[in-house]
């Protein structure tokens, strides 16, 4: 059962004639260690079983190769990678905009949103926008951001402390 010549694999494990090591440690299709043998000999044994010799640990000395079906092995590896990518949670940055002279009820509403976002595992960027003469009262903005910091101390830590950028003051909170 000779395969047609193929291009060497660019990604994924080396298999059959693409294995460059003269000797490999062989594990058969049932997981039994057959010991160290010549690559040619191992390929012949794999061919007799209708399988391929796949290099599973190329950095070992000697490399470890297994009797497997290459197509099935690549398919399973791709499925595992897709599952890992799907279950991964990306952390988003949610933004809450406020003004320095915000009313208490509005502040409470914004803080509910901050707690919800942090509870979902997202970072929260709090933007304090100054208009007109409010810019000369930077201490009001600092006091408000200090209040936000005190209200979220249980479930969030400050990733970037309050800083001025033009006409706005920014602070970033991340979940603990």
Buried (B, 14 or more C-beta within 10 A) or exposed (E): EEEEEEEEEEEEBBBBBBBEBEBBBBBBEEEEEBEEBEBEBBBEBBBEEEBBBBBBBBEEEBBBBBBBBBEEBBEEEEEEEEEEEEEEEEEEEBEBEBBBEBEEEEBEEBBEEBBEBBEEEBBBBBBBBBEEEBBEEBEBBBEBBEEBBEBBEEEBEBBEEBEBEEEBBBBBBBBE
